[in-house]
Amino acid sequence: MSTLENEVTFRRQTEINQNLEAQFHSSSTEFILITDHRTSKYKSLEQLEAAKLEDNSNDSCCSRYARNICRMKTLKKRLPILKWLPKYKPSDALGDLIAGLTVGLTVIPQGLAYSGVVGLPAQYGLYGSFMGCFMYVLFGTCKDNTIGSTAVASLMTYQFAKGSWQRSVLLTFLTGFIELLMAAFKLGSLVEFVSGPVSAGFTSAVALIVSTSQMKYILGVNSDGASFLQRWISMIKDINNIRLADSCLGCACIIVLLAMRYLGRLSIGPKDRTQCNWLQRIINHLIKFMGISRNATVVIATTVMAMHLESSGSNPFVLTGYIPPGLPSLALPPFSVEPQPGNATAGIPAVPGETFLEMVQSLGYGLIVVPLIALLESVSVCKAFAKGKQIDITQEMVATGVANIANSLFSGYRSNSGLARSAINNASGCRTSMSNFYIGLVVVLALSFLTEYFAFIPRAVLAAILISAVIFQVQYQIIMPMWRSKRSDLVPGILAFITCLVLPLEIGILVAIAANQLFILYHSARPKVTLEQLETEQGIRFVKITPDRCLIFPSVEFVRNMVLKSGSKTTLPVVIDCTYIYAADFTAAKVISSMVDDFRRRQQKIIFFNLKPSVVSIFEGLNTRLVLCYNMYALSQELQPNGQHSQSVESMDQVEDGNATDCVSMASTMSLAKTS
């Protein structure tokens, strides 16, 4: 058996009775046996009528919706904390406390570093790192998930806000509301349109772009441009102004961070942890803690060194600088920008004023792209720690939306779910979402009491922390599995990677998604069509054609050409096995009707075997005359050369009236399918 795309092959069977029956008895017949087209159709109408009467007699839709919201089941679903808080134990509190403190030590340096990616002062990275955590305790469903600054969120914010804190905060506020609207309309399925290869290519490109944006702090050179290549070209042109002290410190910190990351995976003693003695367990816990807290360790060590050098007046490093102490004030996000004059002497450019509509216009389609990418990140993190459990995507959108609205009220920029942070949270032994509360508390305490020390953190150290974190997001490890599995999947992945590097990030991901959908449409437009020549026990030969999928507008013309090409090469009857045709559309009905007319004009039989009643009803709308068969007996009778049994169906009413028998009467053929 071969496809018509390669060659046309006719095969004559030797064991006619057994093999022919095996070719046509399929699971599709079982479906037809239990689904009577006429009965199901009228039963559905009766059910709809009954449902309509019931709706009219009951309360209004709004009252039912309000009553449903007030149910305890709905309340627990939308406030997951009500499920696990009554069962909260002291052991859970201890695990969450340890995990929260550990992740908090990672969040602080990363928050300071990610603010540089957004093009904002360092404090804004911390402003967006505590309220989201508090909100996720109430609304989050994944105990391992953490909300905060991520490489993707920071880079997307920079792409659309262009380094303006007003636009960054407004983007956070508006995208939070858009996420709530997406949750209300249950649009979480949109993430299914982004395939794994496209997501991997996008994430890998983001990792390289973020690393490139931090190289200017390590090398001490200028880095201008909106794309990956433009920034590298700019840095190479300014390489003569490299700062050796910052370069050496940054490279050394990267090496130390990578070494500590590797060290954290080592252990001593037996592989079975239950066989370790108390000393081995303590050492293993210390090694693991050193690996997890490597960012904080490097920051503390280099800050102390920089403070000592600064006090002696010989500091060669570029420092973070002044960070305002205390928490930001609670306020609505800026809905306009007041014009501010510049200072030519100090090198401060003038800031033009903007109205709310102008700010929204400048954000553009970022208001749509940013929530979609955030949804993709949230789903990726939740899937990584789901352990076979179902993921409530709608509730995760609610949690992320509320978290970002809360962030914007405290001048924070966009925050998403972070896989690296969540992995640390999981490895630290978190028990519930309460670990997010301790993460946010650590950030609040740091803003309240430690900002004066943050000013002495070298910028090269923060850049090294960011590079050592995001470099592992380059997903090169999936190339070989895709190559062994399906090589064509590499095309959209590589396209996403290249376009996101060369073009602006938002355009690159949209181009990659569009190209991936074209791949899907192309495959749906080119179904496999198998062709065989078979023979009944009476010696009647015929051509059997089997499409392997449904008939919709991209594929129906291709199938029609294959059928006409096969039918024109022989005068034998053509039987189309419709076992796998489970759906059709109006375009398909028109094309099939035209094809049936072509066969009728040259007086050649065309029979549809096992065509599902739901598909028949679509052809019925165009009054297409079809010859239908649903079992071997009816097919054998229809293939008789004398034509006595040849019947056609103009509509399902003709079937019901008894004007068509044998292979076309729905009731009779379904009863014979099992007995023949």
Buried (B, 14 or more C-beta within 10 A) or exposed (E): EEBBEEEBEBEEBEEBEEEBBEBBBBEBBEBBBEEBBBEBBEEEEEEEEEEEEEEEEEEEEEEEEEEEEEEEEEEEBBBBBEEBBEEBEEEBBEBBBBBBBBBBBBBBBBBBBBBBBBBBBBBBBBBBBBBBBBBBBBBBBBBBBBBBBBBBBBBBBBBBBBEBBBBBBBBBBBBBBBBBEBBEEEBBEEBEEBBBBBBBBBBBBBBBBBBBBBBBBBBBBEBEEEBBEBBBBBBEEBEEEEBEBBBBBBBBBBEBBBEBBEEBEEBEBEEEEEEBEEEBBEBBEEBBBBBBBBBBBBBBEBBEBBBEBBEEEEBEBBBBEEBEEEBBEEEEBBBEBEEEEEEEEEEEEEBEEBEEEEBBEBBEEBBBBBBBBBBBBBBBBBEBBBEEEEBBBBBBBBBBBBBBBBBBBBBBBBBBBBBBBBBBBBBBBBBBBBBBBBBBBBBBEBBEEEBEBBBBBBBBBBBBBBBBBBBEBBBEEBBEEBEEEEEEBBEBBBBBBBBBBBBBBBBBBBBBBEBBBEBEEEEBBBBEBBBBBBBBEEEBBBBBBBBEBBBBBBBBEBBBBBBBEBBEEBEBBBBBBBBBBBEBBEBBBBBBBEBBEBBEEEEBBBBBBBBBBBBBBBBBEEEBBBBBBBBBBBBBBBBEEEEEBBBBBBBBEBBBEEBBBBBBBBBBBBBBBEEB
